[in-house]
Amino acid sequence: MILELFQYKFFISATLAALLTSISCGIIGTYIVSKRIVFISGGITHASFGGIGLGYFFGFNPILGAVGFSILSALGIEFMAKKTDVREDSAIAIMWSFGMAMGIIFIFLTPGYAPNLLNYLFGNILTVSTLDLYLSVLLSAALAIFFLLYYKPIIYISFDEEFSRTRKISVSVLNYILISFVALTIVLSIKVAGIILVISLLTIPQASVNLFSKDFKKIILYSVLLGFLGSFGGLIFSYYLNIPSGAAIIFLLVLIFIIFRLIKYILSGTSSFKSSIEG
């Protein structure tokens, strides 16, 4: 039954989008979770709405507008937090609210009928275009190459920036590059999960894998696999149940996390029971 769906071009595109998004989110999401910058990622996510508004107002692809706006927002947050006396949480809140406000204003000012924003807010993986796929391929390849070339410096920065500086690592440069990758990944995942839910793709698979492993490489690998399982499964459910794909994907990922948590609890209880008997 599922195999029959692959005769449709839109379903093939959606499956490819699920795979590519899982790769990019699996890689950069591991960095986000390890460095504990989930809140920053949430700020970038909502700030990207400003670029979508600009795209509608000036008549170009809203996703391209979101790419530019989210990168500038990410760099702005990084700069204000590190180079000024503005606190990081304040910088995030400023860019978050500024982006959302700009998006609402420009969409309201756009002539004609108000555009349907549900696909951007909640995601619709079935609407992924050929351009979205090409951009996702480039992003996934760039992330894979960058992480392979700078694997150790990225690990050092993720866990201890001061130690990284003692190893003569260009911490500031890498931080700017990585936060730009975070912004790009968020924007190119909007069609899959939407602005409101996309942060879950960057955290839930990693949190699930982290229950059983602390190894950075393993978390990346299994997060990609788990992300694709959740994305493809959510795609199937959304198609047959006629529900929003983004919500279906996140719901399934959360369900997987709960199952993993229960397994972890059972294994921990069994281990404790054996230890008490042996003792």
C-alpha positions in Angstrom: 0.0 0.0 0.0 2.8 2.4 1.0 4.8 1.5 -2.1 2.0 2.6 -4.3 2.4 6.1 -3.1 5.9 6.3 -4.7 4.2 6.6 -8.1 3.3 10.1 -7.2 6.0 12.8 -7.8 4.9 14.9 -4.8 5.4 11.9 -2.5 8.8 11.1 -3.8 9.8 14.8 -3.3 8.3 14.7 0.3 10.3 11.5 1.1 13.5 13.1 -0.2 12.8 16.2 1.8 12.3 14.0 4.9 15.7 12.3 4.3 17.6 15.5 3.6 16.1 17.4 6.5 16.9 14.4 8.8 20.5 14.6 7.7 20.9 18.4 8.2 18.9 18.4 11.5 20.7 15.3 12.8 24.1 17.0 12.3 23.5 20.5 13.4 21.0 19.5 16.0 23.6 17.5 17.8 25.7 20.6 18.1 22.7 22.6 19.3 21.9 20.1 22.0 25.5 19.6 23.1 26.1 23.3 23.4 22.7 23.9 25.0 21.7 26.7 22.6 18.1 25.4 22.0 16.7 28.8 23.1 18.9 30.6 20.5 17.6 28.3 17.8 14.1 29.1 18.8 14.8 32.8 18.5 16.2 32.3 15.0 13.2 30.2 14.0 10.7 32.9 14.8 12.9 35.7 13.5 12.9 34.0 10.1 9.2 35.0 9.8 10.4 38.5 9.0 12.1 37.2 5.8 8.9 35.4 4.8 7.0 38.7 5.1 9.6 40.5 3.0 9.4 37.8 0.4 5.6 38.2 0.0 5.8 42.0 0.0 8.5 42.3 -2.6 7.4 39.4 -4.7 10.3 36.9 -4.3 10.4 33.4 -2.9 9.6 33.7 0.9 12.0 30.9 1.8 14.9 32.8 0.2 13.8 35.9 2.2 13.8 33.7 5.4 17.3 32.4 4.6 18.8 35.9 4.4 16.8 37.2 7.4 17.5 34.2 9.7 21.3 34.3 8.9 21.4 38.0 9.7 19.4 37.4 12.9 21.7 34.6 14.0 24.8 36.7 13.4 23.1 39.6 15.2 22.3 37.4 18.2 25.9 36.0 18.3 27.4 39.5 18.0 25.2 41.2 20.6 25.8 38.4 23.1 29.6 38.3 22.7 30.6 41.8 21.7 28.2 44.1 23.5 26.8 44.4 27.1 23.4 43.0 25.9 22.6 39.7 27.6 22.2 36.7 25.4 18.6 36.1 26.4 17.7 39.7 25.8 19.4 39.6 22.3 17.3 36.5 21.5 14.1 38.1 22.6 14.9 41.3 20.6 15.5 39.4 17.3 12.6 37.0 18.0 10.1 39.8 18.4 11.6 42.0 15.7 11.4 39.3 13.1 7.8 38.3 13.9 6.7 41.9 14.0 8.4 42.6 10.6 6.8 39.5 9.1 3.3 40.5 10.2 3.7 44.1 9.1 4.9 43.2 5.5 2.3 40.5 5.1 -0.4 42.9 6.1 0.9 45.5 3.7 1.1 43.0 0.8 -1.5 44.0 -1.9 -4.2 41.5 -2.8 -5.5 38.6 -0.8 -3.7 37.7 2.4 -1.4 34.7 1.8 -2.0 31.3 3.5 0.7 31.1 6.2 -0.3 27.8 7.6 2.3 25.9 5.6 5.0 28.2 7.0 3.7 28.1 10.6 2.9 24.4 10.9 4.6 22.9 7.9 3.4 20.9 4.9 6.0 18.5 3.6 3.9 17.7 0.6 4.4 21.2 -0.8 8.2 20.9 -1.0 9.5 22.3 -4.3 12.4 21.3 -6.5 14.2 24.4 -5.4 13.7 23.4 -1.8 15.3 20.0 -2.5 18.3 21.4 -4.3 18.9 23.8 -1.4 18.6 20.9 1.1 21.1 18.8 -0.9 23.6 21.7 -0.8 23.1 22.3 2.9 23.4 18.6 3.8 26.6 18.2 1.8 28.1 21.4 3.2 27.3 20.4 6.8 28.7 16.9 6.3 31.9 18.2 4.8 32.3 21.0 7.4 31.8 18.6 10.3 34.2 16.1 8.8 36.9 18.7 8.4 36.4 20.4 11.8 35.1 17.6 13.9 37.4 18.0 16.8 37.3 21.8 17.0 33.5 21.6 16.9 33.5 19.1 19.8 35.8 21.4 21.8 33.6 24.4 21.2 30.4 22.5 22.0 31.6 21.6 25.5 34.2 24.1 26.5 35.0 27.3 24.7 37.8 28.3 27.1 39.6 25.0 26.5 39.2 25.6 22.8 41.0 28.9 23.0 43.9 27.2 24.7 44.2 24.9 21.7 44.5 27.9 19.4 41.1 27.3 17.8 39.3 30.3 16.2 36.3 30.1 18.5 34.6 33.3 17.3 34.9 32.4 13.6 33.6 28.9 14.1 30.7 30.1 16.3 29.6 32.5 13.5 29.8 29.8 10.9 28.0 27.2 13.0 25.2 29.7 14.0 24.8 30.5 10.3 24.4 26.7 9.6 21.8 26.6 12.4 19.9 29.4 10.7 20.0 27.7 7.2 18.9 24.4 8.6 16.0 25.9 10.4 14.8 27.8 7.4 15.1 24.8 5.0 13.2 22.7 7.5 10.2 25.1 7.7 8.3 23.3 4.9 8.7 20.0 6.8 7.6 21.1 10.3 6.8 24.8 10.2 8.2 27.7 12.2 6.3 26.8 15.4 7.5 23.1 15.4 10.8 23.0 13.5 12.9 23.3 16.7 11.6 19.9 17.7 13.4 18.3 14.6 16.7 19.7 16.0 16.2 18.4 19.6 13.9 15.5 20.0 15.9 12.8 18.0 19.1 13.9 19.7 17.4 13.8 23.2 16.1 10.3 22.4 19.5 9.0 21.3 21.3 10.8 24.2 19.4 8.5 26.6 21.6 5.6 25.5 24.7 7.3 24.2 27.0 10.2 25.0 29.2 9.7 21.9 29.0 12.8 19.6 29.4 10.7 16.4 26.8 8.1 17.4 24.3 10.9 18.4 24.7 12.4 14.9 24.3 9.1 13.1 21.3 7.8 15.1 19.6 11.2 15.2 19.6 11.1 11.4 18.1 7.7 11.3 15.6 8.5 14.0 14.7 11.8 12.4 14.0 10.1 9.1 11.9 7.4 10.8 9.8 10.0 12.5 9.6 12.2 9.4 8.7 9.4 7.0 6.2 7.9 9.5 4.6 11.3 10.1 4.4 11.8 6.3 2.5 8.5 6.0 0.1 9.3 8.9 -0.6 12.8 7.6 -1.4 11.5 4.2 -3.8 8.8 5.3 -5.4 10.7 8.2 -5.5 14.0 6.3 -3.8 15.9 9.1 -1.0 18.5 9.0 2.3 16.8 8.2 4.4 18.9 10.6 2.3 18.1 13.6 2.2 14.4 12.6 6.0 14.2 12.4 6.6 15.9 15.7 3.9 13.8 17.4 5.6 10.7 16.2 9.0 11.9 17.3 7.7 12.7 20.8 6.0 9.3 20.9 9.4 7.7 20.0 11.1 9.7 22.8 8.5 8.5 25.3 9.1 4.9 24.3 12.9 5.3 24.5 12.4 6.9 27.9 10.4 3.9 29.1 12.9 1.5 27.7 15.7 3.4 29.5 13.7 3.3 32.8 13.0 -0.5 32.5 16.7 -1.2 31.7 17.8 1.0 34.6 15.4 -0.8 36.9 16.5 -4.2 35.7 20.2 -3.3 36.2 19.5 -2.0 39.7 17.6 -5.2 40.6 20.5 -7.4 39.4 23.0 -5.3 41.3 21.0 -5.7 44.5 20.7 -9.4 44.1 24.4 -9.8 43.3 25.3 -7.6 46.3 
